[in-house]
Each structure stands twice: as C-alpha cells, then as structure tokens.
Amino acid sequence: MTIRLRTYRASVLYRPKVLTGICAALVAGAAVVNLVGASPVAAAQATTPFWHIASQPRNVFSAAPAISCAAGGLDCVAIGPGTTCAKRSGVVCTANRSFNTAEYSRDGGASWEVAPVPAAAGGDFIDLASVSCARAGKGRTDCAAWALLTQENATSPSEQASYFSTNGGGTWSVGSPPTPVGENLWQTPIVSCYEVDLEVDCAGAPDSLGIKFSTDGGASWATSSYRQSPSFGALGAQDLSCALSRAHMDCAAVGYVFDAASGAPVDTVWYSTDGGTNWAPGLLRQRVGELNTVSCVTAEGRARCAALGSETDNGVTANVAAYSDDGGRSWSSSVFPAHSVLPSPWGSVSCASDGRQVDCAASGSALLFSADGGANWAVATDPNGARGDIVCMSSSPGPTCYVVGAKAAYSYDGGANWSADKRAKGFGVQDSIFRDNIACASVTLCTVASGGALFSTAPLLEG
C-alpha cells in the first residue's frame, strides 16, 4: 500500500466558490485584454468589461453548458446537451437531434473547438451537468464532470454519470458507471477539483444524497464517509466549497437532512478537513429549510465560509445566512437585511480575500454584499438589476466580481457597488439558477455560457 502525503498549494485556490483542483462532486474580465499567465491576484482594471461573442464551430448549439477554466492558465471547457437540425423543410427545421457535446478553448475562452463526448449506457443524453478543471503537473489540465442523463424526449433525468479529461477537455471518457438518480430529479450536480502534489483531486455530489471524492482527476469515484446522527437521514448536499487552511484542505457542504421523526427537511452543514474524503456535521442552529449555496476562501491561514438559503420558523419562510471562521466546523447566524422580494432561493454566493478582510457577494432576489466574511450582509448598489451566477476574485485595490444572467454587471469593490457590463448582441444566460455559467482563468479573462453561445472578455485576436 502506497502512503500518499498530500501537499496542498494555495496557488490553485483561485475561484473561492468552486475550487479548481481535489475533486469533490455534489450531485442531488474586467478589461478586453488577454493577460497570458496573469497572477491570480491582479490589479483590477478601471475599464468597463465587454463580453465578446466567442468563435465557435458552426452548427453547434450548446444549451446552457456547464463551464470551467483552469486558474492561472488558458484552458477552458464547456460540456452539456446540444441539438442540431436532423430534418428540414426548405429553410425550416422540422426535427432536432439531441447529442452530448463538449467544447474546449486554449485561449481563455476567445475561441472554441468541439470535443467528442462518449454516449452513456442506454444512449442517454446529458440533461444537467457540472464541470471543474485544474492544472496538474507538466502543463497538464485535468477536468471532471458529473451529469444527469435522460432519454431523448423524456420528461426527467433517470441516470447520473461522470466524465473526465486529462488533456484540458480535448477528449473525454466515461468515469464512474451510470447509476439511478436519487429522489431529487432536478438537483443540479456540483463538482469541484483542485491540485494536490501535481495531481488533481475532486469532490462532489452526483445525486441528491451524499458526497463522493476522487483522487485521480475524476476517473474513478468513491463514497465519502460520514459521522451522522441517528436523528436525521442522509445528507442532501446542495453546494460545496473548499479552501486551504494551513496544512490541510477544509471543505464545507450545505444542504438539508430529513428529520427522522417529522420527515421534514432541516438545514444542515457538514465539514471535511481532508478535501472531502471524510465528513462530520458542523455546529449550526437547525430549522426547517435548507442552505443551498456556500463559498469558502483562505484568509490569514484559515478557511472562512459564508452560506445562504431559506428557512421556515413558525410557519414563516425567509431568506437566511450563516458564516464560519473555522472551515465549517461551527456556524453563526448572519445579520441579514430585509428587502423587497422575499422569499427567494439564493442561487449563488462567492467570497474573495482582501488582505485580512473577506468580501462576499450573493445573487438571489437582490444583489447583496458582506465586508466581513458573511457575518453582516447589506443590499448592494445595483442600478442595472443584474441577477444570476456570481464569481469574485482577489485583486487590487479590492476584489473583482462578476454577475451574469439575463443581464451582466461587474464590481471592483467586492460586490458593494455594481455597474453594467458591455455585451455583444445575443448575450443572456438561459437559466440563471445554474451555477456553472461563468468561469474565470484570471481577473481579466472570463468566459460565459449564454443562450447557446459562448462569450468571453477576451476578443478573438486575428492572425
């Protein structure tokens, strides 16, 4: 038996919300300049970001694919369902053909090529997917994806399967064999990968109950171990985030457990100190409801996390938030503002370190921000009214954040104040509750899956 000593590198901890590098799976920029090899902590630009339409192969329509970029490099991937016209009457398409599709980019999202995705057993097609990439040793980029699968013309997914790539998305293989979907048929998969000892590990939840982990870049997965109270059922993981804490990788998972007595879902948090292999319940005052989004980031040698969701107390449902200063072991209730639209699911939160300070931004029924790691939240200044997937990154003088949905906006102060991005015609994320719609290789180099097309902050350079 080979003993593997893990050395975690802070350099890969770039996107605070979903790490790139050990894979954990949950199933249930600023300027138009391409900065090659830019440092993760880069100076924020004073210019307005412009989302250019990326160069893609003709006749490919990717419906809201999951997207990921390897931090600090130029490799990006997108994977999901695709359609093409199978039969035409003149210029009118009378029948579509579904297929699994993936695309990859070697220039940070400015241009894309098609990669083959093998069909799963039974001919199922990808319905929902999540993907994460990380740079491994010798210039290699590994990517892992979990997907919910469905038969063509079926009304709901029936299976789940994993895919992996060892060449930055150029080719894909099937990982763990397909298995039946859990009780929540539309639980969006989540997968997160990061680099360990020049290899890529991952964690995630392929169906609605439980978490799995991989130590080979997503090629194979094993079920994580849990310490669980007999008062509750299995963990229904909604989101997962990891961050380096001194010599080990802390992870926090949020979601719900079913109360064994009442059968009602109760919000819960779990934590791991080994990158997602082993989990234990965190300390949280539990109420009926669920936490559904979490982000962890490293600050002053420890992992700090913020989570949001909705809970019901005495028959009244409201949005709530919690935060942790110890990597998810213990949680406190946040000060959360009342605002005009309640309740609303919180689809996205992202945190970034700003020296000793941790700034967080969240997108739901409003854009919110916190300047103290999620302890206190306030409504952001948001004249554009943008909502959707959100990402924040460390930069100078303050964290840079993007939010993308039907509209797009950016913030250069950690999410407190937002301004409208410039967007090419056709920009508009199809469904803003999907969390993998935006990925960034650096502060100034981001790409978005939008309306069947891909957009990038880097214009395609001719020649």
SULCOR-V407777 format. One record per backbone hydrogen bond with DSSP energy under -0.5 kcal/mol. CO is the residue of the C=O (numbers start at 0). NH is the residue of the N-H. E is the energy in kcal/mol with one decimal. If there is no record, write none. Layout:
BEGIN
{{CO;NH;E} {CO;NH;E}}
END
This chain:
BEGIN
{{0;2;-0.5} {1;3;-0.6} {2;4;-0.7} {3;5;-0.6} {5;7;-0.6} {6;196;-1.4} {7;9;-0.5} {8;11;-1.3} {9;12;-1.6} {11;13;-2.3} {11;19;-0.7} {13;15;-0.9} {15;295;-1.0} {16;18;-0.5} {18;20;-0.6} {18;192;-1.4} {19;194;-0.7} {20;193;-5.6} {20;194;-0.5} {21;201;-1.6} {22;202;-5.1} {22;213;-1.4} {23;191;-2.9} {23;203;-3.2} {24;211;-1.3} {25;189;-6.3} {26;206;-0.6} {32;34;-0.9} {33;35;-1.1} {34;37;-1.6} {39;41;-1.1} {41;395;-1.5} {48;421;-2.8} {49;51;-1.0} {50;423;-2.1} {51;455;-2.8} {53;55;-0.6} {54;111;-2.8} {56;59;-0.8} {58;60;-0.5} {59;61;-0.5} {60;62;-0.7} {60;82;-1.7} {61;63;-1.0} {62;80;-0.5} {65;78;-2.3} {67;76;-2.9} {68;70;-0.6} {69;72;-1.8} {73;107;-2.8} {74;69;-2.5} {75;104;-2.6} {76;67;-2.3} {77;102;-2.6} {78;65;-2.7} {79;100;-2.5} {80;62;-1.8} {81;98;-2.0} {82;60;-0.9} {83;96;-3.1} {86;93;-2.4} {86;94;-1.4} {88;91;-1.7} {91;88;-3.4} {91;93;-0.6} {94;85;-2.9} {94;86;-1.6} {96;83;-1.7} {98;81;-2.5} {100;79;-2.3} {101;114;-2.9} {102;77;-2.3} {103;112;-2.2} {104;75;-1.9} {106;109;-0.7} {109;54;-2.5} {112;103;-2.4} {114;101;-0.8} {115;171;-0.8} {119;122;-2.0} {120;123;-0.6} {123;119;-0.8} {124;149;-2.5} {127;147;-3.0} {129;145;-1.9} {131;143;-2.4} {133;141;-2.4} {135;138;-0.5} {136;139;-1.6} {139;135;-3.6} {140;167;-2.8} {141;133;-2.4} {142;164;-2.5} {143;131;-2.3} {144;162;-2.6} {145;129;-2.2} {146;160;-2.3} {147;126;-3.7} {147;127;-0.9} {148;157;-2.6} {148;158;-1.6} {149;124;-3.5} {150;153;-2.3} {157;180;-1.4} {158;148;-3.8} {159;178;-1.8} {160;146;-2.7} {161;174;-3.0} {162;144;-2.7} {163;172;-2.2} {164;142;-2.6} {166;169;-1.0} {172;163;-2.2} {175;161;-1.2} {178;159;-2.2} {182;184;-1.0} {183;186;-1.5} {185;187;-0.7} {189;25;-6.6} {189;204;-1.4} {191;23;-4.0} {191;202;-2.3} {192;21;-0.6} {193;20;-0.7} {193;200;-2.6} {194;8;-0.7} {195;198;-1.7} {197;136;-2.0} {198;195;-3.4} {198;200;-0.5} {199;216;-2.1} {200;193;-2.3} {201;22;-1.6} {201;213;-2.7} {202;23;-2.0} {202;191;-2.4} {203;24;-1.4} {203;25;-2.2} {203;211;-4.0} {204;189;-0.6} {206;26;-0.7} {209;26;-0.6} {210;223;-2.3} {211;24;-1.5} {211;203;-2.4} {212;221;-2.4} {213;22;-1.0} {213;201;-2.7} {215;218;-1.0} {221;212;-2.6} {224;278;-2.5} {225;227;-0.6} {226;280;-0.7} {228;231;-1.5} {230;259;-3.1} {234;209;-2.4} {234;236;-0.9} {235;255;-1.7} {238;253;-2.1} {240;251;-2.9} {242;249;-2.3} {244;247;-1.8} {247;244;-3.2} {247;249;-0.6} {248;274;-2.0} {249;242;-2.8} {250;271;-2.2} {251;240;-2.1} {252;269;-2.5} {253;237;-3.3} {253;238;-1.6} {254;267;-1.4} {254;290;-1.6} {255;235;-3.5} {256;258;-0.5} {256;265;-3.2} {257;232;-2.3} {258;262;-2.6} {263;258;-2.8} {264;288;-1.7} {265;256;-2.2} {267;254;-1.7} {268;281;-2.5} {269;252;-2.2} {270;279;-2.0} {271;250;-2.5} {273;276;-0.5} {276;224;-2.0} {278;226;-1.2} {279;270;-2.7} {281;283;-0.7} {282;330;-2.3} {283;285;-0.7} {286;266;-2.3} {287;311;-3.8} {289;309;-2.2} {292;307;-2.1} {294;305;-2.2} {296;303;-2.7} {298;301;-1.3} {301;298;-2.6} {302;326;-2.2} {303;296;-2.3} {304;323;-2.4} {305;294;-2.1} {306;321;-2.3} {307;291;-2.0} {307;292;-1.4} {308;319;-2.4} {309;289;-2.6} {310;317;-2.4} {311;287;-0.7} {312;315;-1.6} {314;316;-0.5} {315;312;-2.5} {317;310;-2.3} {319;308;-2.1} {320;333;-2.5} {321;306;-2.8} {322;331;-2.3} {323;304;-2.5} {325;328;-0.9} {328;282;-2.7} {331;322;-2.1} {333;335;-0.7} {334;376;-2.7} {339;341;-0.7} {344;346;-0.9} {347;362;-2.4} {349;360;-2.5} {351;358;-2.5} {353;356;-1.7} {356;353;-4.2} {357;372;-2.6} {358;351;-2.7} {359;369;-2.4} {360;349;-2.4} {361;367;-2.5} {362;346;-0.7} {362;347;-1.1} {365;363;-1.8} {365;367;-0.6} {366;379;-2.9} {367;361;-2.1} {368;377;-2.1} {369;359;-2.7} {371;374;-0.9} {374;334;-2.8} {377;368;-2.4} {379;381;-0.7} {380;417;-2.5} {381;384;-0.8} {388;403;-2.4} {390;401;-2.5} {391;15;-0.7} {392;399;-2.3} {393;41;-0.8} {395;43;-2.8} {398;413;-2.4} {399;392;-2.7} {400;410;-2.2} {401;390;-2.3} {402;408;-2.2} {403;388;-1.8} {404;428;-2.4} {406;404;-2.8} {407;420;-1.7} {408;402;-2.2} {409;418;-2.3} {410;400;-2.7} {412;415;-0.6} {415;380;-2.7} {417;382;-0.5} {418;409;-2.4} {421;50;-2.8} {423;426;-1.6} {430;433;-1.5} {435;66;-1.4} {436;448;-2.4} {438;446;-2.7} {440;71;-2.3} {441;444;-1.0} {442;29;-1.4} {444;440;-2.4} {444;441;-1.3} {445;456;-2.3} {446;438;-2.2} {447;449;-0.7} {447;454;-2.6} {449;452;-2.2} {451;61;-1.1} {452;449;-3.1} {453;53;-3.1} {454;447;-2.8} {455;51;-3.0} {456;458;-0.6} {459;461;-0.6}}
END
